[in-house]
Amino acid sequence: MSTTSREPDDRAVRGLDTALTGTVVTPGDPHYEDVREVFNSMITARPAVIARCATPDDVATALAFAADHRLEVAVRAGGHSVSGASLADGGLVIDLRPMNEVSVDVDRRTVTVGGGATWADLDAATQPHHLATTGGRVSTTGVAGLTLGGGSGWLERRFGLACDNLLAVDLVTAAGQRLHVDEESTPDLFWAVHGGGGNFGVATSLTFELRPLPEFCIALLVWPESEGRDVARLYRDLIDTAPEAVGGGVIYHTAAEDDPVPPELVDTLCCAVLVTHTGPIGELREFVAPLRAAQPRGEFVAEVPYAEFQRMLDDPPGHRNYWSDENLRELPDAAIDRFCDRAQEMPVPSASQQLLFPWGGAISRGREWPGFDRGAAWAVHPFGVYLDPADDARVRAWSRGLCADVRPWGTGDAYLNFIGDEGHDRVVAGFGERHYRRLARIKAEYDPDDVFHRWHDIRPSRPTMAGAD
Ligand SMILES: Cc1cc2nc3c(=O)[nH]c(=O)nc-3n(C[C@H](O)[C@H](O)[C@H](O)COP(=O)(O)OP(=O)(O)OC[C@H]3O[C@@H](n4cnc5c(N)ncnc54)[C@H](O)[C@@H]3O)c2cc1C
């Protein structure tokens, strides 16, 4: 990639607009600000060209245009990258949102989505058939962005991560080549797109295996933060022997008016346990009985259609975001104590959360795809979502402090979808050095100039005799 861009003139931009089935948006356009906006309001980058691609050919045309004008490329779907990977300042954005079609094959139990579809699009199409695949914890993230980076969600302990259910991807490479990526035709690239993120090309469609999901229910139990330590220990002990159908996590958050809490807890820091269950509500009630015995101040136990539950948790747009993640191999009492102590530093009231959730189950049985060590037992995920820029330093300190506190029990890697830009070493550590080297070789084959570098960048590297493994 060249660093000297050649600003495209109006004529060139009009030419691109004519060549696309989709449309082009530039800074002079009245809709520019709306189209440019991403989930994290801290991201203010202003691309020179936003190519709203409607077909794979559009994607190839936009990539060629970017190469001709030496424009940095960013790929955008759900717009939820916390580090702003989907906007390039002065560059060209391949905006895939027009490609959000979904097609369900009930007989084969598969679903195929366009590269710009969100989980809301996918789940709305599969829910009526009582079928599902692991998606994100909210409905507004992009299917492709989340899955290519691994894909953690409520169904994962039963069905694995999103990428564990990914059967095939149609990809446009940096050179504009269109590839159907599956196990048989391109095994190396197929491996790489199961966690290697947006490093290898633009996914224009993705096909997933679907699983029957006739029942889904949740329990949300809330305590004042002062009782969080006992509650987190109890939840940990229950999860240690829980069936894979059970998931959820411990969540420190500011209680809101529509939470099941008494008025005196509204706008205060609370500790909640969310239990999800992909089975009958009677089993869930049995599972949460010890938690209910710990006298939550509020509770909500109900059957909820999975897609509806996912929408219930959609985070507010227009907030500042700063997050991180630490994977833990074990969760002794001392780690829980540190987790709970650090929650005092969260901005309250705010939409921030401090999450502790279990890996395990089907995740640990997944294939050895790129990404974190599937033997990890727990994830600690500070999720800073707030409005006031004056809180930036405080949120960073809380988030980093929490990760440092629990690192003595850490696996040394990280789940990269849950972190922002924390430097190249963290990317290598996130994948593990062995996986990173293999990914870098595959990158050299499909994107030798590192066009797709804005997500956690895997730098292309050709094998040397000495470095071959
Ligand atoms: C509120 C919120 C909740 C989240 N919850 C979860 C969660 O539960 N589980 C989880 O695993 N992650 C979660 N994430 C993280 C999220 O999965 C990643 O940030 C992901 O990259 C977002 O994808 P996107 O399409 O929404 O974002 P975008 O910002 O549009 O894309 C981010 C990057 O993903 C890549 N990408 C996106 N689409 C394509 C495509 N079609 N082809 C090639 N590359 C593509 C590109 O590199 C792009 O720059 C969450 C993020 C937010 C903000």
The ligand as a Tripos MOL2 file, in Angstrom:
@<TRIPOS>MOLECULE
LIG
   53    58     1     0     0
SMALL
NO_CHARGES

@<TRIPOS>ATOM
      1 C1        -22.1590   -3.0100   20.8550 C.3       1 LIG1
      2 C2        -21.2090   -4.0820   20.3880 C.ar      1 LIG1
      3 C3        -21.4450   -5.3910   20.7470 C.ar      1 LIG1
      4 C4        -20.5660   -6.4010   20.3280 C.ar      1 LIG1
      5 N1        -20.8190   -7.6810   20.7110 N.ar      1 LIG1
      6 C5        -20.0090   -8.6710   20.2970 C.ar      1 LIG1
      7 C6        -20.2740  -10.0180   20.6540 C.ar      1 LIG1
      8 O1        -21.2220  -10.3200   21.3580 O.2       1 LIG1
      9 N2        -19.4530  -10.9770   20.2040 N.ar      1 LIG1
     10 C7        -18.3660  -10.7010   19.4110 C.ar      1 LIG1
     11 O2        -17.6720  -11.6210   19.0170 O.2       1 LIG1
     12 N3        -18.0780   -9.4270   19.0740 N.ar      1 LIG1
     13 C8        -18.8670   -8.4150   19.4880 C.ar      1 LIG1
     14 N4        -18.5820   -7.1310   19.1430 N.ar      1 LIG1
     15 C9        -17.3660   -6.8650   18.3580 C.3       1 LIG1
     16 C10       -17.6650   -7.0230   16.8930 C.3       1 LIG1
     17 O3        -17.8890   -8.3760   16.5820 O.3       1 LIG1
     18 C11       -16.4890   -6.5630   16.0320 C.3       1 LIG1
     19 O4        -16.2290   -5.2140   16.2940 O.3       1 LIG1
     20 C12       -16.7860   -6.7610   14.5440 C.3       1 LIG1
     21 O5        -15.6350   -6.4890   13.7890 O.3       1 LIG1
     22 C13       -17.9140   -5.8550   14.1200 C.3       1 LIG1
     23 O6        -18.3180   -6.1290   12.8090 O.3       1 LIG1
     24 P1        -19.2220   -5.0360   12.0720 P.3       1 LIG1
     25 O7        -19.4800   -5.4960   10.7160 O.co2     1 LIG1
     26 O8        -20.3740   -4.6900   12.9360 O.co2     1 LIG1
     27 O9        -18.2610   -3.7910   12.1280 O.3       1 LIG1
     28 P2        -17.5100   -2.9280   11.0190 P.3       1 LIG1
     29 O10       -16.9440   -1.8200   11.8210 O.co2     1 LIG1
     30 O11       -18.4040   -2.5890    9.8920 O.co2     1 LIG1
     31 O12       -16.3790   -3.8850   10.5020 O.3       1 LIG1
     32 C14       -15.2430   -4.1060   11.2820 C.3       1 LIG1
     33 C15       -14.2220   -4.8310   10.4460 C.3       1 LIG1
     34 O13       -14.6760   -6.1580   10.2130 O.3       1 LIG1
     35 C16       -14.2680   -6.5580    8.9140 C.3       1 LIG1
     36 N5        -15.4500   -6.8160    8.0900 N.ar      1 LIG1
     37 C17       -16.7380   -6.4890    8.3270 C.ar      1 LIG1
     38 N6        -17.5210   -6.9760    7.3400 N.ar      1 LIG1
     39 C18       -16.6960   -7.5840    6.4710 C.ar      1 LIG1
     40 C19       -16.9010   -8.2760    5.2540 C.ar      1 LIG1
     41 N7        -18.1240   -8.4680    4.7500 N.pl3     1 LIG1
     42 N8        -15.8190   -8.7980    4.6310 N.ar      1 LIG1
     43 C20       -14.5840   -8.6520    5.1360 C.ar      1 LIG1
     44 N9        -14.3310   -7.9970    6.2790 N.ar      1 LIG1
     45 C21       -15.3860   -7.4880    6.9450 C.ar      1 LIG1
     46 C22       -13.4550   -5.4280    8.3350 C.3       1 LIG1
     47 O14       -12.0920   -5.6210    8.6340 O.3       1 LIG1
     48 C23       -14.0240   -4.2520    9.0780 C.3       1 LIG1
     49 O15       -13.1750   -3.1460    9.0780 O.3       1 LIG1
     50 C24       -19.4360   -6.0950   19.5260 C.ar      1 LIG1
     51 C25       -19.2140   -4.7750   19.1620 C.ar      1 LIG1
     52 C26       -20.0800   -3.7640   19.5970 C.ar      1 LIG1
     53 C27       -19.7770   -2.3290   19.2570 C.3       1 LIG1
@<TRIPOS>BOND
     1     1     2 1
     2     2     3 ar
     3     2    52 ar
     4     3     4 ar
     5     4     5 ar
     6     4    50 ar
     7     5     6 ar
     8     6     7 ar
     9     6    13 1
    10     7     8 2
    11     7     9 ar
    12     9    10 ar
    13    10    11 2
    14    10    12 ar
    15    12    13 ar
    16    13    14 ar
    17    14    15 1
    18    14    50 ar
    19    15    16 1
    20    16    17 1
    21    16    18 1
    22    18    19 1
    23    18    20 1
    24    20    21 1
    25    20    22 1
    26    22    23 1
    27    23    24 1
    28    24    25 2
    29    24    26 1
    30    24    27 1
    31    27    28 1
    32    28    29 2
    33    28    30 1
    34    28    31 1
    35    31    32 1
    36    32    33 1
    37    33    34 1
    38    33    48 1
    39    34    35 1
    40    35    36 1
    41    35    46 1
    42    36    37 ar
    43    36    45 ar
    44    37    38 ar
    45    38    39 ar
    46    39    40 ar
    47    39    45 ar
    48    40    41 1
    49    40    42 ar
    50    42    43 ar
    51    43    44 ar
    52    44    45 ar
    53    46    47 1
    54    46    48 1
    55    48    49 1
    56    50    51 ar
    57    51    52 ar
    58    52    53 1
@<TRIPOS>SUBSTRUCTURE
     1 LIG1         1 GROUP 0 **** ****
